[in-house]
Amino acid sequence: MGQGQGVASEKYLFTAAELADNSWVTLDHVQTWTFNTGIDLHEENGATHLSGLFNYGTGMRTGFYDQNHVPSHSTLDVTLRHRFATVLHPEVAIDVFNVFDEVYASRLGNGYIGSAYGALRHADVRLTVPFSM
């Protein structure tokens, strides 16, 4: 678990007691629990794959000395890909990230930096051509 000590800031004013406090605190990028699981379904010959990755997190920390939590979140990413049985065996894939379009905070403005949120649903299309030497 990541921990830090003391306050270092040029932008915000803190009380004398807050500046003098050198106790160790858990950093803002630490989550209490995270869980990831994935699955890959494919044909017997392995040309077509459907895969998914599920992620759950209890939420990053926020507030002065990072003593509070942002809400928990869960996301699902899915990929469908197919490799063609032609010259060079090109592969085409579509990746869909955050399938359920969940809005979740990865950080809330806490006096050190501003708020940040996870990416909304989006998709990528890929073409891969393996070249051998």
Rosetta blueprint (number, residue, H / E / L):
1 M L
2 G L
3 Q E
4 G E
5 Q E
6 G L
7 V L
8 A L
9 S L
10 E L
11 K L
12 Y L
13 L L
14 F L
15 T L
16 A H
17 A H
18 E H
19 L H
20 A H
21 D L
22 N L
23 S L
24 W E
25 V E
26 T E
27 L L
28 D L
29 H L
30 V L
31 Q L
32 T L
33 W L
34 T E
35 F E
36 N E
37 T E
38 G E
39 I E
40 D E
41 L E
42 H E
43 E L
44 E L
45 N L
46 G L
47 A L
48 T E
49 H E
50 L E
51 S E
52 G E
53 L E
54 F E
55 N E
56 Y E
57 G E
58 T L
59 G L
60 M L
61 R E
62 T E
63 G L
64 F H
65 Y H
66 D H
67 Q L
68 N E
69 H E
70 V L
71 P L
72 S L
73 H E
74 S E
75 T E
76 L E
77 D E
78 V E
79 T E
80 L E
81 R E
82 H E
83 R E
84 F L
85 A L
86 T L
87 V L
88 L L
89 H L
90 P L
91 E E
92 V E
93 A E
94 I E
95 D E
96 V E
97 F E
98 N L
99 V L
100 F L
101 D L
102 E L
103 V L
104 Y L
105 A E
106 S E
107 R E
108 L L
109 G L
110 N L
111 G L
112 Y L
113 I L
114 G L
115 S L
116 A E
117 Y E
118 G L
119 A L
120 L L
121 R L
122 H E
123 A E
124 D E
125 V E
126 R E
127 L E
128 T E
129 V L
130 P L
131 F L
132 S L
133 M L
